[in-house]
């Protein structure tokens, strides 16, 4: 049983580290958004025309805004920073997954909240429907590893509450 618990803890740790890395990488990409879009221009011919047209329009908007009002890019800096802070929240479940499972639950709610934001704010801001779906895909992609890690944390909790485990390790049952 000890070996099962050890393996389960390793798997939980790996999934949480994966989520942290994904959130950090997602956030870091907000810093150089104009540079990234400029670098993609050479690949537009490989994309469907409606996607290439949209990316071209986005690049023009970012470029012109940065040219005339560079201080507005500060919002992207805060967006990137928010991702880094959200990733830090996962330190709790990394250290004690059972006690901090609420962070996993909260993160799953955040993934679900992407949908109303995309489908309400998207049309108001003139975001094409296909791009709203791309945004929603991040919510779906986030839910997959979070659901897996939540399931593993629940399994760990069951194993650790097993009377045999408690008896052989001398561990105490946690108060709810």
The 8 nearest C-alpha neighbors of each residue, nearest first, counted from 0:
[[1, 3, 2, 4, 164, 158, 5, 163],
 [0, 2, 4, 3, 5, 164, 6, 168],
 [1, 3, 5, 0, 4, 6, 7, 8],
 [4, 2, 0, 6, 1, 5, 7, 8],
 [3, 5, 7, 1, 2, 6, 8, 0],
 [4, 6, 2, 8, 3, 7, 1, 9],
 [7, 5, 9, 3, 8, 4, 2, 10],
 [6, 8, 4, 10, 9, 5, 3, 11],
 [7, 9, 11, 5, 6, 10, 12, 4],
 [10, 8, 12, 6, 7, 11, 13, 5],
 [11, 9, 13, 7, 12, 8, 6, 14],
 [12, 10, 8, 14, 13, 9, 148, 7],
 [11, 13, 9, 15, 10, 14, 93, 8],
 [12, 14, 10, 16, 11, 15, 17, 9],
 [15, 13, 17, 11, 16, 12, 148, 10],
 [16, 14, 18, 12, 17, 13, 11, 19],
 [17, 15, 19, 13, 18, 14, 12, 20],
 [16, 18, 14, 20, 15, 19, 13, 21],
 [19, 17, 21, 15, 16, 20, 22, 14],
 [18, 20, 86, 16, 22, 17, 21, 23],
 [19, 21, 23, 17, 18, 22, 24, 16],
 [22, 20, 18, 24, 23, 19, 25, 17],
 [23, 21, 25, 19, 20, 24, 86, 82],
 [22, 24, 20, 26, 25, 83, 21, 82],
 [25, 23, 27, 21, 26, 22, 20, 28],
 [24, 26, 22, 23, 28, 27, 21, 82],
 [27, 25, 79, 82, 23, 24, 28, 29],
 [26, 28, 24, 29, 79, 25, 30, 23],
 [27, 29, 26, 30, 25, 31, 24, 32],
 [28, 30, 32, 27, 79, 26, 75, 31],
 [29, 31, 28, 76, 27, 32, 75, 79],
 [32, 30, 34, 33, 29, 35, 28, 27],
 [33, 31, 35, 29, 34, 30, 36, 28],
 [34, 32, 36, 35, 31, 37, 61, 62],
 [35, 33, 37, 31, 36, 32, 38, 39],
 [36, 34, 32, 38, 37, 33, 31, 39],
 [35, 37, 39, 33, 38, 34, 58, 32],
 [36, 38, 34, 35, 39, 40, 33, 58],
 [39, 37, 35, 36, 40, 34, 41, 42],
 [38, 40, 36, 37, 42, 41, 35, 43],
 [41, 39, 42, 43, 37, 38, 36, 55],
 [40, 42, 39, 43, 38, 44, 37, 45],
 [41, 43, 40, 39, 44, 45, 46, 38],
 [42, 44, 51, 46, 45, 40, 41, 39],
 [43, 45, 42, 46, 51, 41, 47, 48],
 [46, 44, 43, 42, 47, 51, 48, 41],
 [47, 45, 43, 44, 51, 48, 50, 42],
 [46, 48, 50, 49, 51, 45, 44, 43],
 [47, 49, 51, 50, 52, 46, 44, 43],
 [48, 50, 52, 51, 47, 53, 46, 54],
 [51, 49, 53, 48, 47, 52, 54, 46],
 [50, 52, 48, 43, 54, 53, 49, 46],
 [53, 51, 55, 49, 50, 54, 48, 56],
 [52, 54, 56, 50, 55, 51, 49, 57],
 [55, 53, 57, 51, 56, 52, 58, 50],
 [54, 56, 52, 58, 53, 57, 51, 59],
 [55, 57, 53, 59, 54, 58, 52, 60],
 [58, 56, 54, 60, 55, 59, 61, 53],
 [57, 59, 55, 61, 60, 56, 36, 62],
 [60, 58, 62, 56, 57, 61, 63, 55],
 [61, 59, 57, 63, 58, 62, 64, 56],
 [62, 60, 58, 64, 59, 63, 65, 57],
 [61, 63, 59, 65, 64, 60, 58, 66],
 [64, 62, 66, 60, 65, 61, 59, 67],
 [63, 65, 61, 68, 67, 66, 62, 60],
 [66, 64, 69, 62, 68, 63, 67, 61],
 [67, 65, 63, 64, 68, 62, 69, 61],
 [66, 68, 64, 65, 63, 69, 62, 70],
 [67, 69, 65, 64, 70, 71, 66, 72],
 [70, 68, 65, 71, 72, 66, 67, 64],
 [69, 71, 72, 68, 73, 65, 74, 67],
 [70, 72, 73, 69, 74, 68, 65, 64],
 [73, 71, 74, 75, 70, 69, 65, 76],
 [72, 74, 76, 71, 75, 70, 77, 69],
 [73, 75, 77, 72, 76, 71, 78, 70],
 [76, 74, 78, 72, 73, 77, 29, 79],
 [77, 75, 73, 79, 74, 78, 30, 80],
 [76, 78, 80, 74, 75, 79, 81, 73],
 [79, 77, 75, 81, 76, 80, 74, 82],
 [80, 78, 26, 76, 82, 77, 29, 81],
 [79, 81, 77, 83, 82, 78, 76, 84],
 [82, 80, 84, 78, 83, 79, 77, 85],
 [81, 83, 26, 85, 79, 80, 84, 22],
 [82, 84, 80, 86, 81, 23, 85, 87],
 [83, 85, 87, 81, 86, 82, 80, 88],
 [86, 84, 82, 88, 87, 83, 81, 89],
 [85, 87, 19, 83, 84, 88, 89, 22],
 [86, 88, 84, 89, 85, 90, 83, 19],
 [89, 87, 85, 86, 90, 91, 84, 102],
 [90, 88, 91, 87, 92, 86, 93, 19],
 [89, 91, 93, 88, 87, 92, 94, 86],
 [92, 90, 89, 94, 93, 99, 95, 88],
 [93, 91, 96, 99, 95, 94, 89, 90],
 [92, 94, 90, 91, 95, 12, 96, 89],
 [95, 93, 92, 91, 90, 96, 99, 12],
 [96, 94, 92, 98, 97, 93, 99, 91],
 [97, 95, 92, 99, 100, 98, 93, 152],
 [98, 96, 100, 99, 95, 152, 156, 92],
 [97, 99, 95, 96, 100, 92, 101, 91],
 [100, 98, 92, 96, 101, 97, 91, 102],
 [99, 101, 103, 102, 97, 96, 98, 92],
 [100, 102, 104, 99, 103, 105, 98, 106],
 [103, 101, 105, 100, 104, 99, 106, 89],
 [102, 104, 106, 100, 101, 105, 107, 145],
 [105, 103, 101, 107, 102, 106, 108, 100],
 [106, 104, 102, 108, 107, 103, 101, 109],
 [107, 105, 109, 103, 108, 104, 102, 110],
 [106, 108, 110, 104, 109, 105, 142, 103],
 [109, 107, 111, 105, 106, 110, 112, 104],
 [110, 108, 106, 112, 107, 111, 105, 113],
 [111, 109, 138, 107, 108, 112, 113, 141],
 [110, 112, 108, 113, 109, 114, 138, 107],
 [111, 113, 109, 114, 110, 115, 108, 116],
 [112, 114, 116, 111, 110, 138, 115, 117],
 [115, 113, 117, 112, 116, 135, 111, 118],
 [116, 114, 118, 117, 119, 112, 113, 120],
 [115, 117, 113, 119, 114, 120, 118, 112],
 [116, 118, 121, 114, 131, 115, 120, 119],
 [117, 119, 115, 121, 116, 120, 114, 131],
 [120, 118, 116, 121, 117, 115, 122, 123],
 [119, 121, 123, 116, 117, 122, 118, 124],
 [122, 120, 126, 117, 124, 118, 123, 119],
 [123, 121, 125, 124, 126, 120, 119, 118],
 [122, 124, 120, 121, 125, 119, 126, 118],
 [125, 123, 121, 122, 126, 120, 119, 127],
 [126, 124, 122, 123, 121, 127, 120, 128],
 [125, 127, 121, 124, 122, 128, 130, 131],
 [128, 126, 130, 129, 125, 131, 122, 121],
 [127, 129, 131, 130, 132, 126, 121, 122],
 [130, 128, 132, 131, 127, 133, 126, 50],
 [131, 129, 133, 132, 128, 127, 134, 126],
 [132, 130, 128, 134, 117, 133, 129, 135],
 [131, 133, 135, 129, 130, 134, 136, 128],
 [134, 132, 130, 136, 131, 135, 129, 137],
 [133, 135, 131, 132, 136, 137, 130, 117],
 [136, 134, 132, 138, 137, 133, 114, 113],
 [135, 137, 139, 133, 138, 134, 140, 132],
 [138, 136, 140, 135, 139, 134, 141, 133],
 [137, 139, 110, 141, 135, 136, 140, 113],
 [138, 140, 136, 142, 141, 137, 135, 143],
 [141, 139, 137, 142, 138, 143, 136, 144],
 [142, 140, 138, 139, 143, 137, 144, 110],
 [141, 143, 145, 139, 140, 146, 107, 144],
 [142, 144, 146, 145, 141, 140, 147, 139],
 [145, 143, 147, 146, 142, 148, 141, 14],
 [144, 146, 142, 148, 147, 143, 149, 141],
 [147, 145, 149, 143, 144, 148, 142, 150],
 [146, 148, 144, 150, 145, 149, 151, 143],
 [147, 149, 151, 145, 150, 146, 11, 144],
 [150, 148, 152, 146, 151, 147, 145, 153],
 [149, 151, 153, 147, 148, 152, 146, 154],
 [150, 152, 154, 148, 153, 149, 155, 147],
 [153, 151, 155, 149, 154, 150, 97, 148],
 [152, 154, 156, 150, 151, 155, 149, 157],
 [155, 153, 151, 157, 156, 152, 158, 150],
 [156, 154, 152, 158, 153, 157, 159, 151],
 [155, 157, 153, 159, 154, 158, 160, 152],
 [158, 156, 154, 160, 155, 159, 153, 161],
 [159, 157, 155, 161, 160, 156, 154, 164],
 [158, 160, 156, 161, 157, 164, 155, 165],
 [159, 161, 157, 158, 156, 162, 172, 165],
 [160, 162, 158, 164, 159, 163, 157, 165],
 [163, 161, 165, 164, 166, 160, 159, 167],
 [164, 162, 166, 165, 161, 167, 168, 160],
 [165, 163, 167, 161, 162, 166, 168, 159],
 [164, 166, 162, 170, 163, 169, 168, 167],
 [165, 167, 163, 169, 164, 168, 162, 170],
 [168, 166, 164, 165, 169, 163, 170, 162],
 [169, 167, 170, 165, 166, 164, 163, 1],
 [168, 170, 166, 165, 167, 171, 164, 172],
 [171, 169, 165, 168, 172, 166, 164, 167],
 [172, 170, 173, 165, 169, 160, 168, 166],
 [171, 173, 160, 174, 170, 165, 159, 175],
 [174, 172, 171, 175, 160, 170, 98, 159],
 [173, 175, 172, 171, 98, 160, 97, 170],
 [174, 173, 172, 98, 97, 160, 156, 171]]
